[in-house]
Amino acid sequence: MLRASLALLAVMLASTLQAQQLLVKSYGQELVDQTLAKHPEVLVVVMHVATTDAKAYPIIASNIGRIGKPADDDDMRVVTTGESNLEVAHGGQRFEVEIAMHDVAGETIGALGLVFPYRNGVDKNLLEKKGIAIRDWLASRTLNAASLAEPHPYQPLATTKTHAQKLLDATLARHRDIIALAMHVTPPDASDNIIIASNFGRIGKKGDADDMKVVDAGTPIVGVYAAGKRYGVELPLHDASAKIIGALSVGFRYIKGDDEKRNLANATKIRDELAKATPSIESLTELDP
């Protein structure tokens, strides 16, 4: 009887964990939800993005469902030409703004559809500008197209509400030249080094070999990414006592011939700013909603 009860309990636990995993949403959907929270006046947000090699540019995230619906001719014209679709619709009650969607490096990755309430006399140019501002904010949080299809958080039990995330967001606000930023840390009482804060999701993602090489050897790794448009610097992350507590990834826009030493120097400056605000690992991982 005891063995049967334990077996039943194991099945129930497995089912619960599976249900939790199914409830984890995509990072793209998280960005849609954040957009709606920041802009309650927006009626509809739809992302048409090719997150794989597919060219259909289906809807990958929205607040109206239709996930997987392929892009139509109007959507694809936005993607291929970069020209916006602007239209009064629904009997003159809505204004639709569809614009090219970008990643942090400025690459076009799809089309973003936004719908605003409308009445006769409303400034259409102002609504278009609002749409562009939303698109640009989304770009600042999108590493690449594939990242939008990743689960959020990357690990179901990882928290996105840490003090580290607040520090990171404040750093991005001060340094507009940064296009990508992430902290890799091993939380207290944990065995794995993970991303605890970033501007492109992946919260809870385990460190890879390069991440751990930076932590263990204490030396930076640099490189050019995103088809030559992003320069990345990963360097040891310190606390206020100069102890290595993880790794910091910093990305800058890049054009061939840019001063790579300057990028490394700027990344080091940012790392040192964060160190001054970090008395310990514990302070980074504290909940700070």
GUZANU-915359 format. One line per field, with one value per residue (C-alpha): x, y, z; residue number from 1. Coordinates in Angstrom, 3 decimals, decimal comma, padded with zeros to 6 digits. Layout:
N
x <- [X ...] .
y <- [Y ...] .
z <- [Z ...] .
num <- [NUM ...] .
END
This chain:
289
x <- [000,000 002,793 004,634 001,480 000,896 004,470 004,118 000,894 002,576 005,462 003,026 001,177 004,404 005,544 002,193 002,415 005,928 004,839 001,866 004,174 006,449 003,495 002,432 005,766 005,211 007,557 009,809 008,001 004,701 006,273 007,270 003,725 002,354 004,844 003,910 000,224 000,966 003,052 000,592 -002,989 -004,246 -002,986 -005,749 -003,747 -000,104 000,955 004,468 005,124 008,628 010,589 012,246 013,758 014,861 011,196 010,202 006,484 006,874 003,993 002,428 004,606 003,049 -000,071 -002,974 -005,519 -004,337 -003,789 -000,353 001,199 -000,884 001,360 002,027 -000,128 001,035 000,694 002,745 005,462 005,659 006,550 009,234 010,815 010,599 010,611 007,642 004,836 001,182 -001,050 -004,816 -008,047 -010,200 -013,291 -015,644 -013,241 -012,841 -009,320 -005,984 -003,637 000,122 002,272 006,023 009,239 010,364 014,067 016,508 019,111 021,560 019,006 018,350 014,799 013,340 009,668 006,645 004,977 001,247 -000,274 -003,866 -004,910 -008,408 -009,299 -011,880 -012,065 -009,561 -007,009 -003,439 -002,411 001,220 001,268 -000,116 002,538 005,238 003,850 004,051 007,663 008,557 007,014 008,862 012,156 011,606 010,900 014,067 016,086 014,852 015,275 018,678 017,590 014,556 015,209 015,267 011,581 010,622 012,552 010,617 010,267 011,664 014,190 013,867 010,312 011,284 013,673 012,564 012,641 012,077 015,558 017,509 020,037 017,409 016,721 020,443 020,743 017,773 019,159 022,525 020,922 019,093 022,400 024,400 022,443 025,344 024,779 022,511 022,880 023,574 023,398 024,625 025,761 025,899 025,707 022,964 023,483 022,764 022,786 025,254 024,766 025,880 022,813 021,615 019,880 019,276 019,329 017,627 016,910 015,286 016,971 016,538 017,690 019,765 022,872 026,282 028,058 031,747 032,736 030,797 032,550 035,952 035,504 034,498 037,247 040,147 039,142 039,953 037,571 036,328 035,477 033,970 031,794 028,279 024,946 026,396 029,059 026,665 027,197 030,442 030,321 032,493 032,198 034,287 034,439 031,690 032,898 031,304 032,305 035,311 036,626 035,798 034,760 031,124 030,218 030,410 028,981 028,069 028,016 027,066 027,618 026,584 029,466 030,680 033,812 036,758 035,289 037,736 037,533 039,779 037,330 034,491 036,468 037,268 033,606 032,498 035,039 033,741 030,193 031,319 033,041 029,929 027,890 030,527 030,192 026,460 026,970 027,972 027,446 025,864 023,022 022,204 021,844 019,529 017,199 013,622 012,889 009,592] .
y <- [000,000 002,427 001,653 002,302 005,604 006,712 005,802 007,800 010,763 010,600 010,637 013,612 015,539 014,793 015,990 019,173 019,929 019,250 021,609 024,289 023,939 024,227 027,446 029,147 031,662 032,765 035,763 037,414 037,030 038,499 041,580 041,866 041,716 044,329 046,610 046,421 047,121 050,182 051,419 050,652 052,795 050,204 047,822 045,234 044,115 041,498 040,258 038,643 037,161 034,362 032,816 029,958 029,628 029,704 032,657 032,689 035,284 033,856 035,524 034,424 036,595 038,763 039,683 038,429 034,843 033,624 032,271 030,595 032,495 033,238 036,817 038,115 040,254 043,518 042,100 040,900 044,264 045,820 043,172 043,367 047,115 048,623 050,801 051,132 050,176 052,925 052,525 053,734 050,650 049,295 051,983 054,783 053,684 052,250 053,265 050,445 050,959 048,157 048,808 046,877 045,154 045,325 043,647 045,411 045,616 047,241 044,164 043,774 040,590 040,941 043,217 044,723 045,430 047,950 049,161 052,409 053,763 056,465 059,133 061,732 064,527 062,512 063,205 060,147 061,245 061,251 057,710 056,602 058,181 056,329 053,111 053,797 054,530 051,196 049,412 050,961 049,940 046,365 046,427 047,415 044,204 041,820 040,198 038,478 036,848 033,424 034,830 035,772 032,097 031,123 030,373 033,130 032,737 030,417 028,061 027,789 028,500 031,387 034,812 037,934 040,312 040,687 043,702 042,786 043,470 046,916 047,718 046,520 048,576 051,686 051,078 050,828 054,101 055,852 054,299 054,585 053,123 049,681 047,434 044,195 043,592 040,485 039,322 035,702 034,706 031,580 032,435 031,556 027,883 027,064 025,047 026,553 029,875 031,423 034,664 036,560 039,815 040,932 043,118 040,160 037,502 034,121 034,507 031,263 030,113 028,217 029,630 028,125 027,284 030,871 032,265 029,884 030,582 034,277 033,460 030,892 032,592 036,167 037,396 039,033 037,464 039,765 039,193 040,468 039,047 039,576 039,510 042,031 044,538 043,838 043,929 041,797 041,995 039,450 040,192 039,159 040,675 041,997 042,932 046,045 044,250 043,387 039,697 037,877 036,846 036,018 037,394 040,492 040,490 043,892 044,530 047,638 048,530 047,795 048,956 047,444 049,577 050,709 051,109 047,733 048,855 051,657 049,140 047,060 050,171 051,213 047,734 047,768 051,157 049,814 046,710 048,888 051,046 047,925 046,649 049,792 049,092 045,394 044,627 040,881 038,221 038,111 041,748 040,997 038,034 039,695 040,041 043,617 043,691] .
z <- [000,000 000,919 -002,300 -004,324 -002,518 -003,176 -006,835 -007,063 -005,363 -007,826 -010,753 -009,263 -008,722 -012,275 -013,615 -011,549 -012,811 -016,389 -015,957 -014,561 -017,571 -019,933 -018,203 -018,885 -021,672 -024,417 -024,000 -026,910 -025,078 -021,947 -023,970 -025,349 -021,799 -020,586 -023,490 -022,638 -018,964 -019,872 -022,503 -021,438 -024,321 -026,825 -027,881 -029,800 -029,951 -032,505 -033,349 -036,759 -036,458 -038,157 -035,094 -037,122 -040,742 -041,783 -043,960 -043,079 -040,291 -038,241 -035,220 -032,299 -029,581 -029,236 -026,988 -029,532 -029,985 -033,584 -032,622 -035,648 -038,214 -041,235 -042,289 -045,154 -048,065 -046,094 -043,200 -045,565 -047,321 -043,966 -043,393 -046,834 -047,529 -044,034 -045,018 -042,459 -042,877 -041,437 -041,631 -040,048 -039,446 -037,689 -038,924 -038,020 -034,378 -034,578 -036,056 -037,060 -037,078 -038,484 -038,557 -039,049 -035,852 -034,887 -032,527 -030,364 -033,263 -035,584 -037,729 -039,083 -037,576 -038,464 -038,272 -035,209 -035,345 -032,920 -032,724 -031,025 -030,334 -032,843 -033,552 -036,252 -035,685 -033,681 -034,820 -036,866 -036,917 -033,122 -033,028 -035,502 -033,318 -030,280 -032,264 -033,215 -029,581 -028,516 -031,337 -030,248 -026,621 -027,724 -029,844 -026,779 -025,098 -028,055 -028,546 -031,763 -033,354 -031,838 -028,297 -028,605 -028,855 -025,713 -022,504 -019,933 -017,418 -019,065 -016,094 -014,692 -011,077 -011,780 -010,537 -012,684 -009,745 -008,253 -007,063 -009,778 -012,436 -010,974 -010,975 -014,556 -015,761 -014,062 -015,710 -019,145 -018,523 -017,745 -020,595 -023,827 -025,808 -024,253 -026,320 -024,333 -020,650 -018,468 -015,054 -014,643 -010,957 -008,802 -006,256 -002,578 -001,796 -005,537 -007,580 -011,047 -012,452 -014,129 -015,685 -012,875 -014,768 -018,404 -020,999 -023,287 -021,107 -020,510 -016,735 -015,136 -018,134 -017,014 -017,841 -020,844 -021,185 -022,044 -019,085 -016,714 -018,284 -017,467 -013,883 -013,289 -015,110 -014,328 -017,840 -020,371 -023,586 -026,509 -029,939 -032,791 -033,088 -034,873 -038,391 -037,403 -035,811 -032,103 -030,145 -027,020 -023,921 -021,123 -018,065 -014,396 -012,243 -008,877 -005,599 -003,661 -002,143 -005,662 -005,198 -008,392 -007,996 -011,588 -015,117 -016,790 -020,488 -022,204 -025,829 -027,974 -031,519 -033,847 -037,245 -038,735 -037,701 -034,364 -031,485 -029,750 -026,879 -026,137 -025,928 -023,446 -021,401 -021,375 -020,335 -017,511 -016,345 -016,265 -014,379 -011,778 -011,352 -010,629 -008,192 -006,070 -005,745 -004,911 -001,327 -001,917 -004,110 -001,605 -002,314 -006,034 -005,580 -003,069 -004,246 -005,290 -007,197] .
num <- [1 2 3 4 5 6 7 8 9 10 11 12 13 14 15 16 17 18 19 20 21 22 23 24 25 26 27 28 29 30 31 32 33 34 35 36 37 38 39 40 41 42 43 44 45 46 47 48 49 50 51 52 53 54 55 56 57 58 59 60 61 62 63 64 65 66 67 68 69 70 71 72 73 74 75 76 77 78 79 80 81 82 83 84 85 86 87 88 89 90 91 92 93 94 95 96 97 98 99 100 101 102 103 104 105 106 107 108 109 110 111 112 113 114 115 116 117 118 119 120 121 122 123 124 125 126 127 128 129 130 131 132 133 134 135 136 137 138 139 140 141 142 143 144 145 146 147 148 149 150 151 152 153 154 155 156 157 158 159 160 161 162 163 164 165 166 167 168 169 170 171 172 173 174 175 176 177 178 179 180 181 182 183 184 185 186 187 188 189 190 191 192 193 194 195 196 197 198 199 200 201 202 203 204 205 206 207 208 209 210 211 212 213 214 215 216 217 218 219 220 221 222 223 224 225 226 227 228 229 230 231 232 233 234 235 236 237 238 239 240 241 242 243 244 245 246 247 248 249 250 251 252 253 254 255 256 257 258 259 260 261 262 263 264 265 266 267 268 269 270 271 272 273 274 275 276 277 278 279 280 281 282 283 284 285 286 287 288 289] .
END
